[in-house]
Amino acid sequence: MDINMTRPDNTTILMLKNPAIAVALPVVYSLVALVSIPGNLFSLWVLCCHIGPRSPSIIFMINLSVTDLMLAAALPFQIAYHCNGHHWVFGPRLCTVVTLVFYSNMYSSILTMTCISVDRFLGVVYPLASAPWRRRRYAVLTCLGMWALLLGALSPLARTDLTYAVEELGIVTCFDVLKSTMLPSVAMWAIFLFTLFIVLFLVPFLVTVACYTATILKLLRTPDPQGQAQRRRAVGLAAVVLLAFVTCFAPNNFVLLAHMVGRLFLGTSYYHVYKLTLCLSCLNNCLDPFVYYFASKEFQLRLRGYLRSGPPPPCPADARRDSLFSARTLSTGAADGPDAAARPFLQRQESVF
C-alpha cells in the first residue's frame, strides 16, 4: 500500500498505469483460485469427514484450509478490480472486507504454519514433556488467540475507508493508496507497519525455521532402521515447507519493510515491486493442499481412489502408519477426556517430522 502524504507518488501512478501489471495480477489470481478452491475443498472434506479434528495438527490444518478458502472467495473481486484498470466499483465497505480477508489470509497462514511447526517440534523432540499440552482444546484456543492477535493488528484497516480517488487517472483504488489520516502520526504508521513485519512475519518465520531445523536434526540422529523411509519423507516435507515459506511470504514482507521505511522517512517508494510480490503470497494457497495434506498416505490413497472409480475403501493399517500426519503420536493421539493422561504409553510414537 502507498501511504498518501499529499498525493500518490509518481511510482504508484506509473504502476497503476502499467498495462503489464493490469494483466499479470488477474492472471495469477485466476490461476490461484482455479487450483486453490478444489484443492482446499477436497482437503477440508477429508480432514473433517474422514479424519476428524482428533489432533492439534489436524485442527491447525483445518484452520489453514478454511483461511485459504476465504481468500479464494475474495479473489474474484481483486480480479475484477485489476481487469477494470485498478478501478474499484464495489463500494468502500466491500473494499474493506476484501482487504481484511486478503491480508488476514497471508498472516493467518504464516501463524498457522508456525503453530504446526511448533507442534511437530514438541512431538518429536519432547514427546513426553509436551504430551499434556498437545491436546485438541489447546489447539482450538491457540487458533482463537491467533485470530484475536491478527484482527487486533489489522484493526486500523477495518476502521477507515480504504478507497481513494486518483484524479490524475480518473479511477478509484482499493488499498493501493492509503490516506495518511488513517493513523494520527508518522510514529503510529511506523508502529502499525513494523507490527505487521516483526510480530506477524519475522518472529513466526524465525520460530518456524528453528523448529524445523531442530526437528530434522532430531530425526536424522534417531537410530531406527525401520523408520528410514518415514524420516526421508519427513525431512523432505519439512524442507518443502520451509521453501514454500521463504518463497511465498519472505519476498513480500521484506519488500514491505523497504517500502514503508522509504515512504515514511526517505521519500522513496517500492510499491510496484511490493504489488508483484503480493502475488507470491497467494501462491501458498495452491501449495498448502499438496505440501501438507497430500503428504499423507491416507490422503494419497483417497485422492487416487476418487480419481479412478469413486470413494475408495478404508485405508489399510500400513498406510495409516506411513502417514506423515498420523494422529497416533504419543500426545496427539491422546483424547481430551478424563482417561487421556492415564494411557500415554498405549500410543505409538509416530511423529510427523
Secondary structure, DSSP 8 states (H G I E B T S, - for coil): -EEESSS--HHHHHHHH-HHHHHHHHHHHHHHHHHHHHHHHHHHHIIIIII-S-SHHHHHHHHHHHHHHHHHHHHHHHHHHHHTTS---S-HHHHHHHHHHHHHHHHHHHHHHHHHHHHHHHHHHSTTTTTTTSSHHHHHHHHHHHHHHHHHHTHHHHTS--EEEETTTTEEEESSEEEGGGSSSHHHHHHHHHHHHIIIIIHHHHHHHHHHHHHHHHHHT---GGGHHHHHHHHHHHHHHHHHHHHHTHHHHHHHHHHHHIIIIIS---HHHHHHHHHHHHHHHHHHIIIIITTSHHHHHHHHHHHHHSS-----HHHHHH-TT-S-STTTT--SSTTGGG-GGGS------
